Amino acid sequence: MRYIKTSKQRARLMSLAQSLDPIFQVGKSSLTPEVTEAIRESFNKRELIKISVLKNCMDDPRELAEMIAERTGSEVVHTIGKKIVLYKRDVDNPKIEI
């Protein structure tokens, strides 16, 4: 289900993400099932996460972002450089109003 419907909502999430530090790093081994599961579990505690793609990762960050979003049921807020920001609304207790 898509929660980000307007550019204004996306801009709000992008501004909230500026103060976030990346909580995951994707490196040489790319997107492993363990990393995917850890990202999925992190959405239990937060709705907005930032991921850093390391220089030794040969995958395109935009493609990685789409893959992660598909596998975790989240949405890509934006990808800039080697940083990925994802959003997944907590259905029971939403913390971020967009």
Solvent accessible surface area in square Angstrom, and as a share of the most:
residue,aa,sasa,rsa
1,M,189,0.85
2,R,150,0.55
3,Y,44,0.17
4,I,5,0.02
5,K,151,0.64
6,T,72,0.42
7,S,95,0.61
8,K,165,0.70
9,Q,40,0.18
10,R,69,0.25
11,A,54,0.42
12,R,108,0.39
13,L,0,0.00
14,M,72,0.32
15,S,62,0.40
16,L,60,0.30
17,A,1,0.01
18,Q,149,0.66
19,S,102,0.66
20,L,60,0.30
21,D,113,0.59
22,P,51,0.32
23,I,67,0.34
24,F,40,0.17
25,Q,116,0.52
26,V,1,0.01
27,G,15,0.14
28,K,162,0.69
29,S,87,0.56
30,S,29,0.19
31,L,19,0.10
32,T,34,0.20
33,P,106,0.66
34,E,126,0.56
35,V,35,0.20
36,T,8,0.05
37,E,71,0.32
38,A,38,0.29
39,I,0,0.00
40,R,91,0.33
41,E,95,0.43
42,S,16,0.10
43,F,13,0.05
44,N,118,0.60
45,K,156,0.66
46,R,98,0.36
47,E,3,0.01
48,L,10,0.05
49,I,1,0.01
50,K,26,0.11
51,I,0,0.00
52,S,11,0.07
53,V,3,0.02
54,L,64,0.32
55,K,182,0.77
56,N,70,0.36
57,C,4,0.03
58,M,171,0.76
59,D,52,0.27
60,D,64,0.33
61,P,17,0.11
62,R,160,0.58
63,E,114,0.51
64,L,0,0.00
65,A,1,0.00
66,E,108,0.49
67,M,67,0.30
68,I,0,0.00
69,A,10,0.07
70,E,149,0.67
71,R,108,0.39
72,T,4,0.03
73,G,55,0.53
74,S,12,0.08
75,E,16,0.07
76,V,30,0.17
77,V,3,0.02
78,H,43,0.19
79,T,17,0.10
80,I,113,0.57
81,G,60,0.58
82,K,81,0.34
83,K,78,0.33
84,I,0,0.00
85,V,1,0.00
86,L,0,0.00
87,Y,0,0.00
88,K,65,0.28
89,R,79,0.29
90,D,37,0.19
91,V,107,0.62
92,D,136,0.70
93,N,93,0.48
94,P,44,0.28
95,K,112,0.48
96,I,30,0.15
97,E,127,0.57
98,I,57,0.29
